[in-house]
């Protein structure tokens, strides 16, 4: 018998999208935590109407309630799309930073990526009502 760990791979949580390490053998995990599993259950069953929806849906719903006409609703959809795109860019920059750290990149490169990450995060914050 050997004391080797089972082979693992990386997958994304089906609720929050966070990366998680999963074993190659056996049933694959769908969620990174019990909280994410619970939120997915609540969404499927319609329990806890506010907390069980992803942030983009909640923002869109709030904007829809605040606006009366169709043009305002389309503006709300645009804000939600911009937030989603911005969050994707922030995640990509965070992944770039992690890769740079793993590769022992120079301090100047790390500072540049960190500065971009801060600027993009501030840009996304401006869209949140």
Buried (B, 14 or more C-beta within 10 A) or exposed (E): EEEEEEEEEEBEBEBBEEEBEBEEEEEEBBBBBEEBBBBBBBBEEEEEEEEBBBEBEBBBBEBBEEBEEEEEBEEBEEBBEBBBEBBEBBBEBBEBBEEBEEEEBEEEEBEBBBEBBEEBBEEBEEBEE
